[in-house]
Amino acid sequence: MAPATTGHPDYERAFRVQQNTLEQLVVFVPAVWLFSALVNPLVGAILGAIWIAGRVLYAISYARTPEKRGPGFIIGFVALIVLVAGALVKVVASLALVL
């Protein structure tokens, strides 16, 4: 079951989509920026577009049937993990060269 707040079920689902996206933006924006600046801007843009597509699928699925929101979440989450991991690997590799 989707987490409940108060109000009409359609409102609650829209609210949860918005809140979840806002929570992920805190990680996504720095990750896509760092990945694009340090690793590859084209790949960063492609991964960013995949994340956005995943969030759109997540929002549509969640609004229709909350139990089926998984694929959109997974697409966005995998893109986010690749962005974070790529940026971290590049930072650590760069630090290893300096030290």
SEVEX-995328 format. One record per atom (N, C-alpha, C, CB): residue in three letters; y, x, z negated. Coordinates in steps of 0.001 Angstrom, whole numbers, padded with zeros to 6 digits, always signed. Each point is the difference from the previous one (the first is absolute). Glycine has a CB too. Example, Ala and Ser with C-alpha at 12.3 -4.5 7.8 and 13.67 -1.06 7.14 Angstrom:
REM SEVEX-995328
Ala-005690+013190-007800/Ala+001190-000890+000000/Ala+001200+000900+000000/Ala-001173-001892-001246/Ser+002223+001542+001966/Ser+001190+000820-000060/Ser+001090-000770-000730/Ser-000628+001184+002145/
REM end
This chain:
REM SEVEX-995328
Met-001197+000840+000000/Met+001197-000840+000000/Met+001256+000881+000000/Met-001255-001834-001229/Ala+002240+001331+001925/Ala+001283+000693+000035/Ala+000703-000149-001344/Ala+000185-000395+002487/Pro+000571+001424-002905/Pro+000750-000127-001252/Pro+000984-001161+000081/Pro-000237+002468-000400/Ala+000381-003206-000684/Ala+000871-001171-000010/Ala+001313+000303-000719/Ala-002020-001490+000053/Thr+003099+000952+000488/Thr+001282-000002-000710/Thr+000239-001465-000332/Thr+000965+002106+001203/Thr+000154-002640-000857/Thr+000222-001432-000169/Thr+000609-000547+001265/Thr+000298+000254-002483/Gly-000708-001425+002852/Gly+000554-000623+001191/Gly-001089-000461+000944/Gly+002016+001418-000232/His-001578-001856+001378/His-000908-000476+001031/His-000913+001142+000450/His+001702-001719+000749/Pro-002968+001459-000451/Pro-000913+001070+000423/Pro+000496+000794+001221/Pro-001849-001387-000910/Asp+002524+000721+001855/Asp+000547+000726+001152/Asp+001067+000992-000445/Asp-000478-001974+001474/Tyr+001311+001550-002422/Tyr+001025+000899-000531/Tyr-000649+001182-000716/Tyr+001590-001939-000244/Glu-002605+001669-000539/Glu-000664+001059-000752/Glu-000600+001042+000931/Glu-000484-001628-001830/Arg-000126+001189+002913/Arg-000587+000948+000950/Arg+001097+000822+000679/Arg-001944-001567+000381/Ala+003011+000932+000038/Ala+001109+000722+000633/Ala+000615+000999-000988/Ala+000465-001994+001496/Phe-000344+001590-002736/Phe+000549+000868-001038/Phe-000891+001226-000210/Phe+001048-002003-001110/Arg-002359+001803+001070/Arg-000931+001106-000189/Arg+000035+000962+001187/Arg-001454-001493-001392/Val+001552+000967+002602/Val+000103+000869+001183/Val+001251+000858-000109/Val-001222-001697+001421/Gln+002326+001069-001765/Gln+001265+000724-000109/Gln-000075+001057-001090/Gln+001227-002026+000808/Gln-001765+001674-001966/Gln-000082+000948-001108/Gln-000933+001160+000332/Gln+000458-001868-001601/Asn-001601+001584+002199/Asn-000938+001053+000332/Asn+000593+000946+001030/Asn-001895-001536-000519/Thr+002586+000995+001508/Thr+000639+000839+001010/Thr+001091+000856-000636/Thr-000503-001720+001768/Leu+001278+001148-002648/Leu+001039+000748-000701/Leu-000601+001136-000821/Leu+001410-002068-000082/Glu-002527+001809-000584/Glu-000670+001030-000784/Glu-000480+001140+000895/Glu-000701-001741-001668/Gln+000174+001411+002835/Gln-000495+001034+000899/Gln+001123+000769+000690/Gln-002025-001386+000346/Leu+003174+000757-000171/Leu+001130+000692+000636/Leu+000446+001215-000801/Leu+000727-002171+000975/Val-000898+002117-002284/Val+000395+001118-000860/Val-000767+001266+000382/Val+000523-001613-001868/Val-001759+001463+002299/Val-000800+001140+000422/Val+000140+000232+001508/Val-001615-000446-001882/Phe+001666-000632+002665/Phe-000003+000107+001455/Phe+001231+000731+000537/Phe-001312-002110+000076/Val+002487+001765-000528/Val+001227+000590+000567/Val+000030+001520-000183/Val+001216-002148-000474/Pro-001434+002670-000740/Pro-000018+001467-000111/Pro-001174+000634+000758/Pro+001109-000227-002228/Ala-002253-000454+002256/Ala-001173+000572+000672/Ala+000234+000109+001500/Ala-001484-000960-001776/Val+002008-000084+002399/Val+000223+000049+001450/Val+001116+000997+000329/Val-000760-002408+000218/Trp+001743+002491-001073/Trp+001091+000951+000221/Trp-000506+001441-000109/Trp+001646-001684-000904/Leu-002381+001981-000161/Leu-000506+001358-000185/Leu-001017+000376+001076/Leu+000387-000234-002456/Phe-001292-000686+002776/Phe-000986+000279+001040/Phe+000693+000292+001321/Phe-001665-001471-001163/Ser+002631+000641+001509/Ser+000704+000181+001275/Ser+000822+001286+000017/Ser+000087-002481+000257/Ala+000512+002834-001367/Ala+000819+001206-000063/Ala-000849+001269-000057/Ala+001767-001328-001151/Leu-002898+001276+000473/Leu-000781+001210-000228/Leu-001198+000175+000923/Leu+000727-000161-002317/Val-001326-000944+002746/Val-001233+000097+000769/Val+000252-000273+001476/Val-001294-000699-002018/Asn+001592-000542+002364/Asn+000188-000370+001402/Asn+000742-001326+000071/Asn-002104+001233+000672/Pro+003294-001255-000078/Pro+000772-001245+000040/Pro-000665-001115+000816/Pro+002030+001393-000251/Leu-002687-001045+001345/Leu-000649-001034+000818/Leu-001174-000626-000741/Leu+000695+001216+002077/Val-001524-000390-002671/Val-001135-000523-000767/Val+000506-000792-001203/Val-001438+001946+000740/Gly+002503-001477-001380/Gly+000592-000734-001112/Gly+000487-001371+000427/Gly+000657+002159-001023/Ala-000032-002224+002196/Ala+000471-001295+000517/Ala-001169-000920+000317/Ala+002030+001122+000939/Ile-003092-000571-000360/Ile-001182-000809+000317/Ile-000644-000526-001279/Ile-000379+001352+002091/Leu+000220-000490-003080/Leu-000574-000440-001277/Leu+000905-001019-000691/Leu-001137+002225-000234/Gly+002447-002034+000348/Gly+000931-000988-000554/Gly-000141-001346+000684/Gly+001574+001837-000557/Ala-001745-001824+001870/Ala-000191-001256+000735/Ala-001323-000657-000378/Ala+001372+000908+001894/Ile-002404-000102-002117/Ile-001290-000555-000437/Ile+000156-000637-001377/Ile-001257+001741+001344/Trp+002001-001083-002236/Trp+000226-000563-001331/Trp+000719-001347+000104/Trp+000100+002327-000973/Ile+000918-002391+001823/Ile+000742-001247+000184/Ile-000911-001083+000567/Ile+002120+001304+000361/Ala-002944-000956+000621/Ala-000931-000976+000570/Ala-000977-000499-001070/Ala+000203+001119+002258/Gly-000672-000209-003101/Gly-000881-000395-001098/Gly+000683-000946-000969/Gly-001171+002167+000225/Arg+002440-001896-000523/Arg+000741-000875-000917/Arg+000220-001380+000618/Arg+001136+002015-000990/Val-000877-002064+002303/Val+000178-001290+000673/Val-001305-000787-000055/Val+001760+000987+001530/Leu-002880-000313-001208/Leu-001299-000671-000077/Leu-000286-000462-001423/Leu-000834+001394+001910/Tyr+001155-000555-002881/Tyr-000177-000352-001413/Tyr+000811-001248-000349/Tyr-000394+002428-000560/Ala+001653-002461+000977/Ala+000872-001134-000325/Ala-000508-001288+000630/Ala+001938+001565-000166/Ile-002336-001499+001428/Ile-000494-001199+000676/Ile-001298-000474-000643/Ile+001083+000745+002145/Ser-001988+000194-002394/Ser-001281-000364-000609/Ser+000190-000568-001399/Ser-001116+001782+001345/Tyr+001976-001157-002130/Tyr+000230-000450-001372/Tyr+000616-001394-000010/Tyr+000294+002383-000739/Ala+000628-002646+001655/Ala+000646-001314+000049/Ala-000998-001095+000375/Ala+002161+001111+000627/Arg-003093-000785+000256/Arg-000984-001003+000432/Arg-001124-000153-001011/Arg+000544+000528+002373/Thr-001217+000575-002684/Thr-001143-000009-000913/Thr+000012+001303-000794/Thr-001366-001478+001572/Pro+001797+001440-002827/Pro+000128+001235-000782/Pro-001282+000829-000080/Pro+001728-001166-001306/Glu-002880+000533+001365/Glu-001255+000729-000099/Glu-000248+000895+001214/Glu-000898-001867-001378/Lys+001591+001619+002482/Lys-000225+000759+001233/Lys+001109+001019+000273/Lys-001226-001971+000903/Arg+001933+002380-001936/Arg+001100+000949+000188/Arg-000470+001448+000065/Arg+001472-001598-001182/Gly-002739+001840+000930/Gly-000542+001351-000086/Gly+000200+000883+001217/Gly-001617-000968-001487/Pro+001292+000510+002701/Pro+000151+000896+001160/Pro+001424+000519+000189/Pro-001856-001237+001067/Gly+002847+000389-001214/Gly+001384+000446+000131/Gly+000365+001014-001067/Gly+000579-002197+000995/Phe-001044+001964-002210/Phe+000263+000927-001089/Phe-000652+001349+000279/Phe+000148-001922-001607/Ile-001385+001900+002072/Ile-000726+001243+000253/Ile+000665+000805+001115/Ile-002127-001105-000752/Ile+002541+000443+001825/Ile+000676+000696+001103/Ile+001255+000701-000506/Ile-000894-001690+001640/Gly+001719+000963-002383/Gly+001224+000588-000532/Gly-000276+001097-001007/Gly+001124-002160+000372/Phe-002129+001953-001210/Phe-000311+000971-001042/Phe-000527+001297+000593/Phe-000487-001874-001570/Val-000369+001781+002577/Val-000536+001208+000637/Val+001129+000782+000670/Val-002224-001147+000369/Ala+003116+000456+000329/Ala+001139+000681+000622/Ala+000850+000685-001072/Ala+000009-001688+001887/Leu+000197+001025-003002/Leu+000787+000564-001089/Leu-000681+001236-000593/Leu+000907-002287-000497/Ile-002206+002228+000311/Ile-000738+001141-000548/Ile+000087+001201+000949/Ile-001568-001582-001201/Val+001456+001344+002497/Val+000103+001090+000974/Val+001397+000622-000048/Val-001712-001135+001478/Leu+002731+000289-001580/Leu+001369+000514-000089/Leu+000193+000853-001249/Leu+000810-002007+001251/Val-001244+001504-002390/Val+000159+000728-001265/Val-000810+001287+000024/Val+000379-002165-001218/Ala-001639+002076+001640/Ala-000860+001182+000013/Ala+000529+001057+000968/Ala-001963-001445-000590/Gly+002400+001024+001771/Gly+000537+000952+000965/Gly+001221+000725-000527/Gly-000876-001427+001810/Ala+001778+000671-002428/Ala+001207+000611-000561/Ala-000355+000950-001142/Ala+001327-002035+000646/Leu-002241+001626-001519/Leu-000387+000855-001125/Leu-000680+001275+000470/Leu-000242-002032-001414/Val-000639+001920+002395/Val-000677+001193+000521/Val+001021+000970+000585/Val-002069-001357+000487/Lys+003019+000848+000249/Lys+001014+000870+000607/Lys+000866+000660-001074/Lys+000020-001464+002049/Val+000365+000712-003063/Val+000807+000564-001093/Val-000774+001088-000730/Val+001198-002193-000263/Val-002447+001913-000082/Val-000807+000995-000728/Val-000229+001236+000867/Val-001132-001845-001299/Ala+000848+001643+002585/Ala-000201+001149+000897/Ala+001280+000838+000098/Ala-001715-001318+001315/Ser+002847+000657-001231/Ser+001276+000716+000076/Ser+000278+000764-001282/Ser+000864-001736+001566/Leu-001176+001122-002707/Leu+000191+000688-001283/Leu-000940+001186-000140/Leu+000726-002156-001022/Ala-001936+002020+001538/Ala-000961+001106-000084/Ala+000506+001201+000808/Ala-001905-001651-000293/Leu+002573+001395+001412/Leu+000540+001106+000800/Leu+001154+000692-000698/Leu-000698-001195+002057/Val+001483+000443-002802/Val+001152+000551-000697/Val-000431+000823-001197/Val+001368-001934+000757/Leu-002371+001454-001472/Leu-000468+000706-001192/Leu-000915+001118+000417/Leu+000194-002071-001391/
REM end
